[in-house]
Amino acid sequence: MSKRYLVSEDYSHSPQSATFTLPSSRSPCSYFLCSSFLSPPSLQPLRFPITSLRDWLTPKELCHSMNDKELLWRASMVPHIDEYPYNRTPKVAFMFLTRGSLPLAPLWEMFFKGHEGLYSIYLHRPPGFTNKHPESPVFYERQIPSKPAEWGRATMIDAERRLLANALLDFSNERFVLLSETCIPVFNFSTIYNYLTNSNQSFLGSFDDPRHTGRGRYNKKMRPAVTLSDWRKGSQWFEVHRKVAIEMISDVKYHPVFRDHCRPPCYMDEHYFPTLVTKILPEMNSNRSITWVDWSGGGSHPRRFVRKDVSEAFLNQIRNGFKCTYNGGITSVCFLFARKFHPSTLDPLLRIAPGLLGFRS
């Protein structure tokens, strides 16, 4: 019997609607989403018939029973005919890797407002997480099946690949950006969408760091697959083109090497993707991140910003205070997102956003 599998589509509920009522009981997928990876692997057929190409390309929901191996295999499928047989509008997949709730959701709600059909949203949360507060409409039922993810461990990379794979199931997703619950956009949606979809490169930080926190983490047991000259370091928070995303989730050669030999004080989320992309698709990467963070304080984590830190001058410095290359030219627009912002920053950000960032209030 022929089996068909779920893919994903963005759920967009316009904030302009007068009301948004959550169901009185949990969604039929709620428990399924949080526990599907605890059951034995099984590729289940869809619970509704696929009658057209659109049903396969434009998924209706995110819940599925695929385990990671099945999901990555499914997401790695690539059409060999470049021309799409339908009118395709490229979308940006916003992938949120979170520890739970999204305290800055109202800002993102304002950011996405009026741009339905140009984005998809995916949430990776700890298994079993239940939001104590009503979900923001734009994030409602956007959670993918998840597993625990630990900072600095291989499970963090697994979570990132899980997000990429789920997002790749929607063939309209062309660009993929990884964000956390502490991230904010520093430009409006149209600016970010055009910047990403018109770029001829991805934005994944990758550089050769000669210090003990760079080359010093290299393990000789990685040879010959990964040599010291291959070794790269970069930010965990990336943005990539669809072609790069497919390679990132399809890799079976280098991932086991990193999983077995890059363990603290080697942090896989800082080295695996930078090294992988530099080895296999260097021409498609700008070697820089578009998510700004402040490392001036030193230590293992960047500075966290609170309410008193937020001002127009501060945000403008992030928006226009740097120089970088974009499509072969020089630009002052280098960062489209920023982190780490404490929940207390929400109120001042909401006040500033309509005027400075051009968000629709």
C-alpha positions in Angstrom: 0.0 0.0 0.0 1.3 3.4 -0.9 2.2 5.6 2.1 2.3 9.4 2.1 3.8 11.7 4.7 3.1 15.0 6.4 4.9 18.1 5.4 4.5 21.6 6.9 2.9 24.9 6.0 2.8 28.1 7.9 -0.3 28.8 10.0 -1.1 32.4 9.7 -3.9 34.1 11.7 -4.1 37.8 11.1 -3.9 39.9 14.2 -6.4 42.2 12.6 -9.2 39.7 13.5 -11.4 40.8 16.3 -10.9 37.7 18.4 -8.8 34.6 18.6 -10.3 31.8 20.6 -8.2 28.8 21.7 -10.0 25.4 21.7 -11.4 24.4 25.1 -9.3 21.2 25.0 -5.8 20.5 23.7 -5.3 20.0 20.0 -5.4 16.3 18.9 -1.7 16.7 18.0 -0.6 18.3 21.3 0.4 15.0 23.0 1.4 13.5 19.7 3.8 16.4 19.1 5.5 16.1 22.5 5.7 12.3 22.6 6.0 11.0 19.1 9.7 10.4 19.4 9.2 8.2 22.4 7.4 5.5 20.4 9.0 3.0 18.0 9.9 4.4 14.6 7.0 4.2 12.2 6.1 6.2 9.1 2.4 6.6 9.4 0.2 7.5 6.4 -1.6 10.8 6.4 -4.9 11.0 8.1 -6.4 12.7 5.1 -6.1 11.9 1.4 -3.6 13.7 -0.8 -5.5 14.5 -4.0 -3.3 17.1 -5.6 0.3 18.3 -5.8 -0.5 21.2 -3.6 -1.5 18.8 -0.8 1.9 17.3 -0.8 3.9 20.6 -1.3 1.8 22.7 1.1 1.3 20.7 4.3 -1.7 21.4 6.6 -0.2 20.6 10.0 3.1 19.9 11.7 2.4 16.7 13.7 3.9 13.5 12.4 5.2 10.2 13.8 8.6 10.2 11.9 11.7 9.6 14.0 14.8 11.7 13.3 16.3 9.2 10.8 13.1 9.0 8.8 12.5 12.8 9.0 16.0 13.6 7.7 15.7 11.1 4.9 12.3 12.5 3.9 13.5 16.1 4.0 16.6 15.3 1.9 14.6 14.6 -1.2 15.3 17.1 -4.0 13.5 17.5 -7.3 15.8 17.2 -10.3 13.7 19.5 -12.4 14.6 23.1 -11.4 11.4 24.7 -12.8 8.5 24.4 -10.4 5.2 23.2 -11.9 3.2 25.9 -10.0 3.5 29.5 -9.2 5.9 29.4 -6.2 6.3 32.4 -3.9 9.5 31.9 -1.8 9.0 32.0 2.0 11.4 32.6 4.9 11.2 29.9 7.5 11.6 31.3 11.0 12.8 28.5 13.3 12.7 29.1 17.0 14.9 26.9 19.2 13.5 27.7 22.7 13.7 26.6 26.3 9.9 27.0 26.6 7.7 30.1 26.3 8.2 33.1 24.0 8.1 36.2 26.2 8.8 38.5 23.2 5.9 36.9 21.1 3.9 40.2 21.0 6.9 41.9 19.2 7.1 39.1 16.7 3.3 39.2 16.2 3.7 42.9 15.2 6.6 42.0 13.0 4.7 39.3 11.0 1.4 41.2 10.8 0.2 41.7 7.2 2.8 39.4 5.6 0.9 36.1 5.6 2.1 33.8 2.8 5.7 35.0 2.9 6.8 33.2 6.0 6.6 29.9 8.0 7.1 29.4 11.7 8.5 26.4 13.5 9.0 25.9 17.3 11.3 23.4 18.9 10.5 23.3 22.6 11.4 20.7 25.4 9.2 17.6 25.1 6.1 17.9 27.2 6.2 21.7 27.5 2.8 23.2 28.1 2.4 26.9 27.8 0.6 28.3 30.9 -0.6 31.3 28.9 -2.7 31.5 25.7 -0.4 31.1 22.7 0.1 34.1 20.5 -2.0 33.5 17.3 1.0 33.6 14.9 2.7 30.8 17.0 -0.3 28.7 17.6 0.2 25.0 16.7 3.6 25.7 15.2 5.5 23.3 17.5 7.3 20.4 15.9 8.0 17.0 17.5 11.0 17.5 19.7 13.6 15.9 22.0 15.7 17.4 24.8 18.5 19.7 23.6 21.5 20.5 25.8 23.8 23.4 25.2 27.2 22.4 23.8 26.1 18.8 23.2 25.3 16.9 20.0 21.6 17.0 21.0 21.6 20.8 20.2 22.7 20.1 16.7 20.1 17.4 16.5 17.5 19.9 17.4 18.7 22.4 14.8 18.7 19.7 12.1 15.2 18.7 13.3 14.0 22.2 12.7 15.6 22.5 9.3 14.2 19.1 8.2 10.6 20.0 9.3 10.9 23.4 7.5 12.3 21.7 4.4 9.2 19.7 4.0 7.5 22.8 2.8 8.8 23.3 -0.7 8.0 27.0 -0.6 10.5 27.7 2.1 13.6 29.2 0.4 15.5 30.7 3.3 15.9 29.4 6.9 16.8 31.4 9.9 17.5 30.0 13.4 16.4 32.1 16.3 16.0 31.8 20.1 13.3 33.1 22.5 15.7 36.0 23.3 16.0 37.2 19.7 14.4 40.3 18.2 14.2 41.6 14.6 15.9 45.0 14.2 14.2 45.8 10.8 10.7 45.4 9.5 9.5 42.2 7.8 9.8 43.6 4.2 13.4 44.7 4.7 14.4 41.3 6.2 12.5 39.3 3.6 14.0 41.2 0.7 17.5 41.1 2.2 17.4 37.3 2.5 15.5 36.3 -0.6 17.7 38.5 -2.8 21.0 37.4 -1.3 23.2 35.1 -3.4 24.8 33.7 -0.2 23.9 32.2 3.2 24.8 33.8 6.5 26.5 31.3 8.7 29.4 32.5 10.8 32.6 30.6 10.0 36.2 31.6 10.6 39.6 30.0 11.6 40.2 30.8 15.2 43.9 30.1 16.2 43.2 30.5 19.9 42.6 27.7 22.4 38.9 28.3 22.1 39.2 27.6 18.4 41.9 25.4 17.1 42.6 24.3 20.6 39.3 22.4 20.6 40.2 20.3 17.6 40.6 16.6 18.2 43.1 14.7 16.2 40.8 11.6 16.3 38.7 13.5 13.7 41.4 12.8 11.0 41.2 12.1 8.1 37.6 13.2 7.7 38.2 16.6 9.3 41.7 18.0 9.5 43.0 21.0 11.5 43.0 23.1 8.3 39.3 22.3 7.9 38.4 23.3 11.4 36.1 26.4 11.7 34.2 28.2 14.5 31.1 30.3 14.3 27.9 31.5 15.8 25.2 29.0 16.5 22.5 31.4 15.0 22.5 31.0 11.3 20.5 31.8 8.1 20.9 29.6 5.1 19.6 29.1 1.6 17.5 26.0 0.8 20.4 24.3 -1.0 22.6 24.7 2.0 19.9 23.6 4.4 19.5 20.3 2.5 23.2 19.6 2.8 23.1 20.4 6.5 20.5 17.8 7.2 21.8 15.2 4.6 25.3 14.9 6.0 26.1 11.4 7.2 29.9 11.6 6.8 31.0 14.4 9.1 28.2 14.4 11.7 29.3 11.1 13.3 32.8 12.3 13.5 31.8 15.5 15.4 29.3 13.6 17.6 32.0 11.2 18.7 35.0 13.5 19.0 33.7 17.1 19.7 32.5 17.1 23.3 33.0 19.8 25.9 35.2 21.8 26.1 34.6 21.3 22.3 31.1 22.7 21.6 29.5 21.1 18.6 27.1 23.9 17.9 30.0 26.3 17.5 32.0 24.1 15.1 30.0 21.5 13.2 28.0 23.6 10.8 30.8 26.2 10.2 33.2 23.4 9.4 30.7 21.4 7.3 29.5 24.3 5.1 33.1 25.5 4.6 34.1 22.1 3.4 31.1 21.3 1.1 29.6 24.7 -0.1 32.1 27.5 0.7 31.0 29.6 -2.3 27.4 29.8 -1.0 28.4 31.2 2.4 29.2 34.8 3.5 31.0 33.4 6.6 29.2 35.9 8.8 26.1 35.9 11.0 23.2 38.3 10.7 22.3 37.9 14.4 24.1 40.5 16.6 25.3 39.7 20.1 27.5 41.5 22.5 30.5 39.5 23.6 32.4 42.4 25.1 31.9 41.1 28.6 33.9 37.9 28.0 32.9 34.5 29.3 30.9 31.7 27.7 27.7 33.6 27.1 27.0 37.1 25.6 25.6 40.0 27.5 21.9 39.9 28.3 19.9 43.2 27.8 17.2 44.4 30.2 14.6 47.1 30.1 16.9 50.0 30.9 19.2 49.1 28.0 16.6 49.5 25.2 16.6 52.8 23.3 16.4 54.1 19.8 20.1 54.9 19.8 21.0 51.4 21.0 18.9 49.8 18.2 20.2 52.1 15.6 23.8 51.2 16.5 22.9 47.6 15.7 21.1 48.5 12.6 23.6 50.8 11.0 26.8 50.8 13.0 28.8 48.3 11.0 30.1 47.6 7.6 30.0 44.3 5.7 29.7 42.9 2.2 26.4 41.9 0.6 26.2 40.5 -2.9 29.6 41.8 -3.7 29.1 45.4 -2.4 29.6 47.2 0.9 26.6 47.9 3.1 25.8 49.2 6.6 23.0 46.7 7.0 24.9 43.7 8.5 22.6 42.5 11.3 18.9 41.7 10.9 18.3 40.2 14.3 19.8 40.7 17.8 19.9 38.8 21.1 19.9 38.3 24.2 16.8 40.3 25.3 15.2 39.7 28.7 11.4 39.6 28.9 11.5 43.0 30.6 12.6 44.6 27.3 9.2 43.9 25.7 7.4 47.1 26.7 10.1 49.5 25.5 10.5 47.5 22.3 6.8 47.6 21.6 6.9 51.4 22.0 9.9 51.9 19.8 9.0 49.3 17.1 6.2 51.2 15.1 8.3 54.3 14.6 11.9 53.1 14.4 11.4 49.7 12.8 8.3 50.5 10.8 6.2 47.7 12.3 2.4 47.8 11.9 0.9 48.5 15.3 
